[in-house]
Amino acid sequence: MRSSHTSINATLSKLIMLSFLVAIGALVFNVMPILLSLIGERRNFSDSQLGDLGSSYFAGFTVISVFAMFWVRRVNWRRTVNVSLLCSILFFAAIPQLESFGVIALCLFALGVSMAFIYTPVFTYLGDTDEPDRAMGVSIVLQVGLAALVAFAIPVLIAPYYGFQGSMCFLSLICGLSLLLSRFVPESGRFSFKQAGLRDCLVAINGAAFAPKLGLLAMFIFYLGITGLWAFVDRIAQAGGLSAEAAGGAISVALLLGGLTGLIPALMGQWPSRFIMLLIGSVVIAVSMLLLMRPMTALSVTFALILLNSGWNLTVAYGSANVAESDGSGFLLPMLPAAISVAAMLAPAVGGRLLEFGGNGLFLGFVTVVLMTAQGLFLYAAYLSDPPRS
């Protein structure tokens, strides 16, 4: 196996450009509640069917990202992103024309494949930089900012006047404009493995430190809970008594204000420590879940979702950076999107059924247990990577 290992000191402007492309790759996930709600209203699908549609998208994303260790260090990243953006434009435009549940699920699967080919290479580059905490922080700010814009624009400005088709064309337009940024995508990252076979990958992963492996497991469990919750937060809020407009407004405000926490790692880097910042994220998420289990008002749901997004962003930024910096093999970092997508593929289908049979109470209780388990693993991984000094 031939490899090269270089230092990457990316400028802020380049981080912003590439982080916007990461935001494109994560856009469907971040606005999944809006997308599923639109499809449900247009096609009258049940919660379990909508959950299956969400899982179809993540299945496509997973098929690509789960094998990232074999391809992401070998392909030309710029060409891969260009082709994937073009495919995404076509898939978004096609969805409103489809009637059958199975065909819509297939189209979402293909869209997931395209988004994985956008997200994985650029995310890997951000983790390869010399300051992954800052890179992840900038990425989160851009992801949340774009998601907040879309979450506000579609239900308030686009869907009421231009319908489902106009909403999907809006997403196609965003992908089209993103083609202008693809020239900033490098051809490769810190590590370059030109002849890495299955045995090489498995040997490298087996020899990697325990902390990044634990971080991968924590990210999987975390997204198992957060994806199940986020895919249905719009419907949960409406079941709690909020109108569709109030629920959409709460989501967009929460995305925007919660996304500001991405500025913390972007500006502060690793200070004071990843362990402390992950601990703060854990407490914030716990409080948000307690608020969601209380009687709902527009104000309480908005505040709970702001806290949820704040804790979510801190967890992902510092948890991802911990995996990136402690991974000396070059293979575990590209597996982070795979851990996220496998969990995201399973969660909507399970979540939809929990909501149907147990309602908000059972669903939110289950999500809380899952999220707190993940936070404990994140904290232990951070402790192993940088134990406190006496």
PESUL-V5433 format. One record per residue. N is the residue number from 1. BURIAL is b if it has 9 or more other C-alpha atoms within 8 Angstrom, else e. Layout:
BEGIN
N | BURIAL
N | BURIAL
END
This chain:
BEGIN
1 | e
2 | e
3 | e
4 | e
5 | e
6 | e
7 | e
8 | b
9 | e
10 | e
11 | e
12 | e
13 | e
14 | b
15 | b
16 | b
17 | b
18 | b
19 | b
20 | b
21 | b
22 | b
23 | b
24 | b
25 | b
26 | b
27 | b
28 | b
29 | e
30 | b
31 | b
32 | b
33 | b
34 | b
35 | b
36 | b
37 | b
38 | b
39 | b
40 | b
41 | e
42 | e
43 | e
44 | e
45 | b
46 | e
47 | b
48 | b
49 | b
50 | b
51 | b
52 | b
53 | b
54 | b
55 | b
56 | b
57 | b
58 | b
59 | b
60 | b
61 | b
62 | b
63 | b
64 | b
65 | b
66 | b
67 | b
68 | b
69 | b
70 | b
71 | e
72 | b
73 | b
74 | b
75 | b
76 | e
77 | b
78 | b
79 | e
80 | b
81 | b
82 | b
83 | e
84 | b
85 | b
86 | b
87 | b
88 | b
89 | b
90 | b
91 | b
92 | b
93 | b
94 | b
95 | b
96 | b
97 | e
98 | e
99 | e
100 | e
101 | e
102 | e
103 | b
104 | b
105 | b
106 | b
107 | b
108 | b
109 | b
110 | b
111 | b
112 | b
113 | b
114 | b
115 | b
116 | b
117 | b
118 | b
119 | b
120 | b
121 | b
122 | b
123 | b
124 | b
125 | b
126 | b
127 | b
128 | b
129 | b
130 | e
131 | e
132 | b
133 | b
134 | b
135 | b
136 | b
137 | b
138 | b
139 | b
140 | b
141 | b
142 | b
143 | b
144 | b
145 | b
146 | b
147 | b
148 | b
149 | b
150 | b
151 | b
152 | b
153 | b
154 | b
155 | b
156 | b
157 | b
158 | b
159 | b
160 | e
161 | e
162 | b
163 | b
164 | b
165 | b
166 | b
167 | b
168 | b
169 | b
170 | e
171 | b
172 | b
173 | b
174 | e
175 | b
176 | b
177 | e
178 | b
179 | b
180 | e
181 | b
182 | b
183 | e
184 | b
185 | b
186 | e
187 | b
188 | b
189 | b
190 | b
191 | b
192 | b
193 | b
194 | b
195 | e
196 | b
197 | e
198 | e
199 | e
200 | b
201 | b
202 | e
203 | e
204 | b
205 | b
206 | e
207 | e
208 | b
209 | b
210 | e
211 | b
212 | b
213 | b
214 | b
215 | b
216 | b
217 | b
218 | b
219 | b
220 | b
221 | b
222 | b
223 | b
224 | b
225 | b
226 | b
227 | b
228 | b
229 | b
230 | b
231 | b
232 | b
233 | b
234 | b
235 | b
236 | b
237 | b
238 | b
239 | e
240 | e
241 | e
242 | b
243 | e
244 | e
245 | e
246 | b
247 | b
248 | b
249 | b
250 | b
251 | b
252 | b
253 | b
254 | b
255 | b
256 | b
257 | b
258 | b
259 | b
260 | b
261 | b
262 | b
263 | b
264 | b
265 | b
266 | b
267 | e
268 | e
269 | b
270 | b
271 | e
272 | e
273 | e
274 | b
275 | b
276 | e
277 | b
278 | b
279 | b
280 | b
281 | b
282 | b
283 | b
284 | b
285 | b
286 | b
287 | b
288 | b
289 | b
290 | e
291 | b
292 | b
293 | b
294 | e
295 | e
296 | b
297 | e
298 | b
299 | e
300 | b
301 | b
302 | b
303 | b
304 | b
305 | b
306 | b
307 | b
308 | b
309 | b
310 | b
311 | b
312 | b
313 | b
314 | b
315 | b
316 | b
317 | b
318 | b
319 | b
320 | b
321 | b
322 | b
323 | b
324 | b
325 | b
326 | b
327 | b
328 | e
329 | b
330 | e
331 | b
332 | b
333 | b
334 | b
335 | b
336 | b
337 | b
338 | b
339 | b
340 | b
341 | b
342 | b
343 | b
344 | b
345 | b
346 | b
347 | b
348 | b
349 | b
350 | b
351 | b
352 | b
353 | b
354 | b
355 | b
356 | b
357 | e
358 | b
359 | b
360 | b
361 | e
362 | b
363 | b
364 | b
365 | e
366 | e
367 | b
368 | b
369 | e
370 | b
371 | b
372 | b
373 | b
374 | b
375 | b
376 | e
377 | b
378 | b
379 | b
380 | e
381 | b
382 | b
383 | b
384 | e
385 | b
386 | e
387 | e
388 | e
389 | e
390 | e
END
